[in-house]
Amino acid sequence: MVPADQSPLHGDESYFFDEDGTLAGALYTFRSGLDLKPYPTLRYTLSQLRPVMEFYLHVPGLSTESSFDSSALYETGDEKTTTQYLVIGFRERPTLLQASVTTDPYVRLFSPYRREFLARLKSTGTQKEGQRIDPPQGSEDKEPFASLQQFARGQTAQLSYCGPQDYRIAADAYQKAISSGFTNKVWQAEVHHKYGQALFGLGQYEQAKSEILQSLAIRPNTPDTLNNLGSTYLKLGDKAAAQAAFEKAIILRPNYAIARFNLAETVEPANPKRALTEYETYLALAEGIPEEADRIALVQQRVKKLKPRN
């Protein structure tokens, strides 16, 4: 943390790193408020955004006419990061109270609306001993912080947000998230699913299958999980089980392009006619998706090969 009196921004700067030394996010707190009048670009940016939420906030040290005013949380970002701004009095005199920037997997842990961050605005550093401070407003996660933190660490490593993809770090993070526990079944299922994906990336297919099946036991009928189960069965040489998993994923989500492609590849050797149908369906679903360009080109070649010649 860089205190306000040492910061060129004249606000408290806080930087957060994970256990691997990767910068996860930063938070900037302006206890007396930062008047945005001298910052036309930021004012214009905020004017183009819709508030994520609006609420009333009491800020004891605010150097404006009123310390109790309507505040708004704004959010913007790019491909991998999210920036959030907590602004008070935006309609009359916009004043920035807090701003955060973070990699996307950590975004729910860095919202300026979280209780622990709003509490920094409540604290002016001048309270007398025993003085009562109203409890801060704001959201509070019901899930353990350590679990959310490790899940975000896993996502950051597995999806290569801050460097090359690292399944080893991802697997370690998801395993720790499982150990510290989630209370919500959606979280429980997803962390086992993600752990299975990381193990798959490490080539540990039996262990990956076990984790993915555990995810489905908690939350059955999840298309993404079923699709990844099918891919795992293929690595283990069980084509029948893989086909069944892909088919179930498609039944649950008929427009699931990748599952259509996976099913087509699985059945092509034994049933080229069905493979052709699935490939053509994939092409219809994937049309215009830039990320699928290479796969589309591959499928077009296969369709040409499988189509009967007149």
One Martini backbone bead per residue (centre of mass of N, CA, C, O) as a GRO file, in nm:
protein
  310
    1MET     BB    1   0.096   0.035   0.022
    2VAL     BB    2   0.020   0.377  -0.075
    3PRO     BB    3  -0.002   0.658   0.064
    4ALA     BB    4  -0.131   0.965  -0.006
    5ASP     BB    5   0.137   1.136   0.083
    6GLN     BB    6   0.304   0.939  -0.150
    7SER     BB    7   0.105   1.009  -0.382
    8PRO     BB    8   0.042   1.144  -0.699
    9LEU     BB    9  -0.283   1.099  -0.655
   10HIS     BB   10  -0.380   1.149  -0.354
   11GLY     BB   11  -0.406   0.835  -0.284
   12ASP     BB   12  -0.470   0.527  -0.198
   13GLU     BB   13  -0.249   0.255  -0.274
   14SER     BB   14  -0.340  -0.081  -0.380
   15TYR     BB   15  -0.163  -0.397  -0.402
   16PHE     BB   16  -0.231  -0.727  -0.544
   17PHE     BB   17  -0.102  -1.053  -0.471
   18ASP     BB   18  -0.021  -1.355  -0.533
   19GLU     BB   19   0.164  -1.643  -0.450
   20ASP     BB   20   0.323  -1.599  -0.746
   21GLY     BB   21   0.349  -1.269  -0.795
   22THR     BB   22   0.080  -1.179  -0.917
   23LEU     BB   23  -0.102  -0.926  -1.036
   24ALA     BB   24  -0.447  -0.885  -0.960
   25GLY     BB   25  -0.472  -0.580  -0.829
   26ALA     BB   26  -0.617  -0.242  -0.789
   27LEU     BB   27  -0.656   0.027  -0.539
   28TYR     BB   28  -0.828   0.349  -0.519
   29THR     BB   29  -0.835   0.597  -0.251
   30PHE     BB   30  -1.059   0.887  -0.183
   31ARG     BB   31  -1.151   1.022   0.109
   32SER     BB   32  -1.204   1.335  -0.010
   33GLY     BB   33  -1.205   1.323  -0.294
   34LEU     BB   34  -1.211   1.347  -0.661
   35ASP     BB   35  -1.221   1.592  -0.870
   36LEU     BB   36  -1.340   1.571  -1.220
   37LYS     BB   37  -1.310   1.843  -1.370
   38PRO     BB   38  -0.993   1.798  -1.474
   39TYR     BB   39  -1.132   1.514  -1.621
   40PRO     BB   40  -1.276   1.482  -1.921
   41THR     BB   41  -1.227   1.189  -2.012
   42LEU     BB   42  -1.350   1.048  -1.767
   43ARG     BB   43  -1.625   1.185  -1.779
   44TYR     BB   44  -1.698   1.080  -2.058
   45THR     BB   45  -1.679   0.780  -2.002
   46LEU     BB   46  -1.900   0.777  -1.780
   47SER     BB   47  -2.130   0.899  -1.964
   48GLN     BB   48  -2.128   0.615  -2.145
   49LEU     BB   49  -2.225   0.480  -1.886
   50ARG     BB   50  -2.382   0.247  -1.694
   51PRO     BB   51  -2.482   0.178  -1.402
   52VAL     BB   52  -2.459  -0.094  -1.198
   53MET     BB   53  -2.512   0.102  -0.946
   54GLU     BB   54  -2.724   0.264  -0.694
   55PHE     BB   55  -2.645   0.470  -0.398
   56TYR     BB   56  -2.612   0.547  -0.064
   57LEU     BB   57  -2.343   0.754   0.087
   58HIS     BB   58  -2.138   0.785   0.375
   59VAL     BB   59  -1.876   1.045   0.397
   60PRO     BB   60  -1.701   1.204   0.633
   61GLY     BB   61  -1.434   1.326   0.449
   62LEU     BB   62  -1.586   1.491   0.248
   63SER     BB   63  -1.502   1.778   0.024
   64THR     BB   64  -1.812   1.860   0.026
   65GLU     BB   65  -2.120   1.977   0.087
   66SER     BB   66  -2.190   1.665   0.079
   67SER     BB   67  -2.170   1.338   0.255
   68PHE     BB   68  -2.471   1.269   0.136
   69ASP     BB   69  -2.507   1.073  -0.155
   70SER     BB   70  -2.534   0.983  -0.467
   71SER     BB   71  -2.415   0.678  -0.594
   72ALA     BB   72  -2.188   0.515  -0.839
   73LEU     BB   73  -2.125   0.221  -1.036
   74TYR     BB   74  -1.867   0.163  -1.268
   75GLU     BB   75  -1.802  -0.029  -1.581
   76THR     BB   76  -1.503  -0.146  -1.745
   77GLY     BB   77  -1.304  -0.273  -2.035
   78ASP     BB   78  -1.136  -0.550  -2.161
   79GLU     BB   79  -1.035  -0.862  -2.239
   80LYS     BB   80  -0.885  -0.894  -1.920
   81THR     BB   81  -1.008  -0.630  -1.787
   82THR     BB   82  -1.133  -0.437  -1.498
   83THR     BB   83  -1.303  -0.125  -1.440
   84GLN     BB   84  -1.382   0.068  -1.142
   85TYR     BB   85  -1.624   0.326  -1.036
   86LEU     BB   86  -1.667   0.545  -0.756
   87VAL     BB   87  -1.937   0.781  -0.756
   88ILE     BB   88  -2.022   1.111  -0.645
   89GLY     BB   89  -2.234   1.342  -0.761
   90PHE     BB   90  -2.256   1.321  -1.083
   91ARG     BB   91  -2.482   1.529  -1.177
   92GLU     BB   92  -2.322   1.779  -1.044
   93ARG     BB   93  -2.039   1.667  -0.877
   94PRO     BB   94  -1.797   1.480  -0.970
   95THR     BB   95  -1.669   1.216  -0.746
   96LEU     BB   96  -1.395   1.029  -0.662
   97LEU     BB   97  -1.344   0.748  -0.442
   98GLN     BB   98  -1.307   0.483  -0.631
   99ALA     BB   99  -1.067   0.251  -0.785
  100SER     BB  100  -1.045  -0.038  -1.007
  101VAL     BB  101  -0.805  -0.293  -1.119
  102THR     BB  102  -0.850  -0.612  -1.297
  103THR     BB  103  -0.853  -0.921  -1.343
  104ASP     BB  104  -1.130  -1.094  -1.420
  105PRO     BB  105  -1.124  -1.333  -1.205
  106TYR     BB  106  -1.110  -1.092  -0.960
  107VAL     BB  107  -1.355  -0.890  -0.971
  108ARG     BB  108  -1.532  -0.970  -0.712
  109LEU     BB  109  -1.278  -0.883  -0.514
  110PHE     BB  110  -1.267  -0.554  -0.640
  111SER     BB  111  -1.508  -0.414  -0.552
  112PRO     BB  112  -1.595  -0.106  -0.420
  113TYR     BB  113  -1.866  -0.243  -0.282
  114ARG     BB  114  -1.718  -0.368  -0.078
  115ARG     BB  115  -1.695  -0.354   0.252
  116GLU     BB  116  -1.381  -0.330   0.293
  117PHE     BB  117  -1.362  -0.078   0.095
  118LEU     BB  118  -1.572   0.114   0.218
  119ALA     BB  119  -1.428   0.131   0.497
  120ARG     BB  120  -1.204   0.328   0.398
  121LEU     BB  121  -1.402   0.575   0.383
  122LYS     BB  122  -1.478   0.578   0.689
  123SER     BB  123  -1.175   0.610   0.734
  124THR     BB  124  -0.979   0.902   0.840
  125GLY     BB  125  -0.761   0.868   1.089
  126THR     BB  126  -0.933   1.049   1.345
  127GLN     BB  127  -1.041   0.862   1.540
  128LYS     BB  128  -1.146   0.803   1.842
  129GLU     BB  129  -1.148   0.625   2.103
  130GLY     BB  130  -1.463   0.462   2.075
  131GLN     BB  131  -1.564   0.550   1.816
  132ARG     BB  132  -1.839   0.547   1.615
  133ILE     BB  133  -1.895   0.344   1.320
  134ASP     BB  134  -2.066   0.290   1.066
  135PRO     BB  135  -2.155   0.043   0.891
  136PRO     BB  136  -2.097  -0.063   0.595
  137GLN     BB  137  -2.186  -0.094   0.304
  138GLY     BB  138  -2.242  -0.363   0.095
  139SER     BB  139  -2.103  -0.638  -0.013
  140GLU     BB  140  -2.105  -1.003   0.072
  141ASP     BB  141  -1.959  -1.289   0.073
  142LYS     BB  142  -2.054  -1.626   0.130
  143GLU     BB  143  -1.795  -1.710   0.037
  144PRO     BB  144  -1.490  -1.797   0.077
  145PHE     BB  145  -1.221  -1.614   0.013
  146ALA     BB  146  -1.009  -1.838  -0.044
  147SER     BB  147  -1.172  -1.976  -0.266
  148LEU     BB  148  -1.200  -1.737  -0.461
  149GLN     BB  149  -0.899  -1.682  -0.488
  150GLN     BB  150  -0.816  -1.964  -0.603
  151PHE     BB  151  -1.003  -1.966  -0.844
  152ALA     BB  152  -0.879  -1.715  -0.977
  153ARG     BB  153  -0.595  -1.830  -1.001
  154GLY     BB  154  -0.673  -2.062  -1.186
  155GLN     BB  155  -0.787  -1.893  -1.419
  156THR     BB  156  -0.535  -1.727  -1.478
  157ALA     BB  157  -0.358  -1.977  -1.556
  158GLN     BB  158  -0.549  -2.137  -1.758
  159LEU     BB  159  -0.615  -1.853  -1.939
  160SER     BB  160  -0.367  -1.662  -1.969
  161TYR     BB  161  -0.367  -1.358  -1.834
  162CYS     BB  162  -0.038  -1.354  -1.706
  163GLY     BB  163   0.061  -1.549  -1.932
  164PRO     BB  164   0.126  -1.853  -1.953
  165GLN     BB  165   0.002  -2.146  -1.947
  166ASP     BB  166  -0.077  -2.313  -1.613
  167TYR     BB  167  -0.173  -2.619  -1.490
  168ARG     BB  168  -0.024  -2.643  -1.223
  169ILE     BB  169  -0.138  -2.393  -1.083
  170ALA     BB  170  -0.434  -2.452  -1.132
  171ALA     BB  171  -0.451  -2.719  -0.975
  172ASP     BB  172  -0.359  -2.604  -0.703
  173ALA     BB  173  -0.586  -2.395  -0.675
  174TYR     BB  174  -0.838  -2.582  -0.694
  175GLN     BB  175  -0.760  -2.764  -0.460
  176LYS     BB  176  -0.769  -2.534  -0.247
  177ALA     BB  177  -1.064  -2.455  -0.296
  178ILE     BB  178  -1.179  -2.728  -0.209
  179SER     BB  179  -1.060  -2.731   0.080
  180SER     BB  180  -1.205  -2.458   0.175
  181GLY     BB  181  -1.470  -2.424   0.031
  182PHE     BB  182  -1.814  -2.445  -0.067
  183THR     BB  183  -2.171  -2.379  -0.045
  184ASN     BB  184  -2.232  -2.368  -0.337
  185LYS     BB  185  -2.311  -2.585  -0.593
  186VAL     BB  186  -2.200  -2.433  -0.834
  187TRP     BB  187  -1.916  -2.400  -0.719
  188GLN     BB  188  -1.855  -2.695  -0.659
  189ALA     BB  189  -1.882  -2.796  -0.950
  190GLU     BB  190  -1.681  -2.598  -1.094
  191VAL     BB  191  -1.418  -2.671  -0.940
  192HIS     BB  192  -1.412  -2.965  -1.037
  193HIS     BB  193  -1.415  -2.904  -1.335
  194LYS     BB  194  -1.153  -2.728  -1.343
  195TYR     BB  195  -0.970  -2.941  -1.224
  196GLY     BB  196  -1.012  -3.141  -1.452
  197GLN     BB  197  -0.894  -2.960  -1.675
  198ALA     BB  198  -0.611  -2.936  -1.555
  199LEU     BB  199  -0.551  -3.241  -1.555
  200PHE     BB  200  -0.582  -3.272  -1.856
  201GLY     BB  201  -0.343  -3.076  -1.926
  202LEU     BB  202  -0.144  -3.289  -1.762
  203GLY     BB  203  -0.246  -3.595  -1.845
  204GLN     BB  204  -0.467  -3.673  -1.607
  205TYR     BB  205  -0.734  -3.852  -1.696
  206GLU     BB  206  -0.849  -4.008  -1.455
  207GLN     BB  207  -0.862  -3.768  -1.260
  208ALA     BB  208  -1.036  -3.594  -1.443
  209LYS     BB  209  -1.281  -3.777  -1.451
  210SER     BB  210  -1.342  -3.775  -1.149
  211GLU     BB  211  -1.397  -3.466  -1.125
  212ILE     BB  212  -1.621  -3.444  -1.341
  213LEU     BB  213  -1.813  -3.647  -1.210
  214GLN     BB  214  -1.841  -3.486  -0.948
  215SER     BB  215  -1.970  -3.242  -1.078
  216LEU     BB  216  -2.222  -3.402  -1.193
  217ALA     BB  217  -2.325  -3.498  -0.914
  218ILE     BB  218  -2.394  -3.202  -0.824
  219ARG     BB  219  -2.441  -3.101  -1.150
  220PRO     BB  220  -2.635  -3.193  -1.367
  221ASN     BB  221  -2.674  -3.117  -1.692
  222THR     BB  222  -2.388  -2.991  -1.806
  223PRO     BB  223  -2.263  -2.924  -2.106
  224ASP     BB  224  -1.963  -2.850  -2.060
  225THR     BB  225  -1.897  -3.095  -1.881
  226LEU     BB  226  -1.980  -3.312  -2.085
  227ASN     BB  227  -1.782  -3.235  -2.305
  228ASN     BB  228  -1.524  -3.282  -2.127
  229LEU     BB  229  -1.583  -3.575  -2.072
  230GLY     BB  230  -1.565  -3.673  -2.363
  231SER     BB  231  -1.265  -3.592  -2.404
  232THR     BB  232  -1.162  -3.781  -2.182
  233TYR     BB  233  -1.260  -4.050  -2.297
  234LEU     BB  234  -1.090  -4.035  -2.552
  235LYS     BB  235  -0.812  -4.048  -2.403
  236LEU     BB  236  -0.912  -4.340  -2.277
  237GLY     BB  237  -1.065  -4.500  -2.529
  238ASP     BB  238  -1.389  -4.422  -2.490
  239LYS     BB  239  -1.612  -4.376  -2.738
  240ALA     BB  240  -1.892  -4.439  -2.627
  241ALA     BB  241  -1.884  -4.243  -2.386
  242ALA     BB  242  -1.821  -3.992  -2.551
  243GLN     BB  243  -2.072  -3.991  -2.729
  244ALA     BB  244  -2.278  -3.972  -2.497
  245ALA     BB  245  -2.180  -3.699  -2.389
  246PHE     BB  246  -2.218  -3.529  -2.646
  247GLU     BB  247  -2.520  -3.591  -2.687
  248LYS     BB  248  -2.616  -3.469  -2.420
  249ALA     BB  249  -2.513  -3.184  -2.467
  250ILE     BB  250  -2.694  -3.137  -2.723
  251ILE     BB  251  -2.968  -3.180  -2.597
  252LEU     BB  252  -2.930  -2.939  -2.394
  253ARG     BB  253  -2.752  -2.788  -2.648
  254PRO     BB  254  -2.811  -2.756  -2.978
  255ASN     BB  255  -2.596  -2.491  -3.020
  256TYR     BB  256  -2.330  -2.668  -2.966
  257ALA     BB  257  -2.062  -2.655  -3.156
  258ILE     BB  258  -1.827  -2.821  -3.022
  259ALA     BB  259  -1.993  -3.076  -2.969
  260ARG     BB  260  -2.049  -3.132  -3.266
  261PHE     BB  261  -1.757  -3.168  -3.348
  262ASN     BB  262  -1.685  -3.396  -3.149
  263LEU     BB  263  -1.895  -3.595  -3.251
  264ALA     BB  264  -1.801  -3.612  -3.544
  265GLU     BB  265  -1.516  -3.724  -3.482
  266THR     BB  266  -1.614  -3.982  -3.332
  267VAL     BB  267  -1.813  -4.102  -3.576
  268GLU     BB  268  -1.666  -4.102  -3.854
  269PRO     BB  269  -1.545  -4.394  -3.889
  270ALA     BB  270  -1.846  -4.541  -3.851
  271ASN     BB  271  -2.032  -4.255  -3.934
  272PRO     BB  272  -2.012  -4.042  -4.189
  273LYS     BB  273  -2.302  -3.935  -4.222
  274ARG     BB  274  -2.331  -3.814  -3.940
  275ALA     BB  275  -2.081  -3.641  -3.947
  276LEU     BB  276  -2.174  -3.455  -4.172
  277THR     BB  277  -2.414  -3.336  -4.021
  278GLU     BB  278  -2.247  -3.220  -3.781
  279TYR     BB  279  -2.057  -3.042  -3.944
  280GLU     BB  280  -2.278  -2.865  -4.075
  281THR     BB  281  -2.390  -2.761  -3.809
  282TYR     BB  282  -2.137  -2.631  -3.710
  283LEU     BB  283  -2.106  -2.423  -3.941
  284ALA     BB  284  -2.371  -2.273  -3.881
  285LEU     BB  285  -2.291  -2.195  -3.580
  286ALA     BB  286  -1.980  -2.072  -3.644
  287GLU     BB  287  -2.052  -1.845  -3.805
  288GLY     BB  288  -1.856  -1.553  -3.747
  289ILE     BB  289  -1.633  -1.682  -3.557
  290PRO     BB  290  -1.310  -1.606  -3.513
  291GLU     BB  291  -1.210  -1.844  -3.319
  292GLU     BB  292  -1.315  -2.067  -3.556
  293ALA     BB  293  -1.152  -2.051  -3.824
  294ASP     BB  294  -0.971  -2.308  -3.824
  295ARG     BB  295  -1.200  -2.515  -3.780
  296ILE     BB  296  -1.366  -2.441  -4.024
  297ALA     BB  297  -1.155  -2.517  -4.237
  298LEU     BB  298  -1.139  -2.816  -4.154
  299VAL     BB  299  -1.441  -2.887  -4.195
  300GLN     BB  300  -1.463  -2.816  -4.492
  301GLN     BB  301  -1.275  -3.046  -4.582
  302ARG     BB  302  -1.443  -3.281  -4.465
  303VAL     BB  303  -1.703  -3.230  -4.616
  304LYS     BB  304  -1.585  -3.263  -4.898
  305LYS     BB  305  -1.498  -3.561  -4.847
  306LEU     BB  306  -1.792  -3.678  -4.748
  307LYS     BB  307  -1.925  -3.602  -4.989
  308PRO     BB  308  -2.099  -3.711  -5.237
  309ARG     BB  309  -2.047  -3.804  -5.559
  310ASN     BB  310  -2.198  -3.757  -5.884
   0.00000   0.00000   0.00000
